[in-house]
Amino acid sequence: MNIPVVAINVYSVPQGKEEEFLVWWHELKETIIGRPGFIKGRLHRSLQPGARFNFINVVEWENSNYSQAYERNVRWMQARLNELEVETTPALFAVASEY
């Protein structure tokens, strides 16, 4: 059984670096879209001023074996996030309930 997985990353982007983060994100997004198993993704931006985690990315993948590739992607992305001084907490999830 091939169970879809959801990659959820929360980002704390320092004030003043939001636009630079978004430029980087849109470039990165193009490489994610082309990967095998990609279903869909959304980057969310907080409407609450001063939120600790001001961006949340949710990506759905059709292949439950994606975890190894996911780990490589996180390490690759971390270098650029460090340059932007972005704190991130990535994790993989399986759907527990739909409504």
GIBELKA-V744387 format. One record per helix or strand of 2 or more residues. SS is the DSSP state (H for helix, E for strand). FROM is the first residue (numbers start at 1). LEN is the number of residues. If there is no record, write none. Layout:
ss->SS from->FROM len->LEN
ss->SS from->FROM len->LEN
This chain:
ss->E from->5 len->8
ss->H from->18 len->16
ss->E from->38 len->8
ss->E from->55 len->7
ss->H from->64 len->20
ss->E from->87 len->8
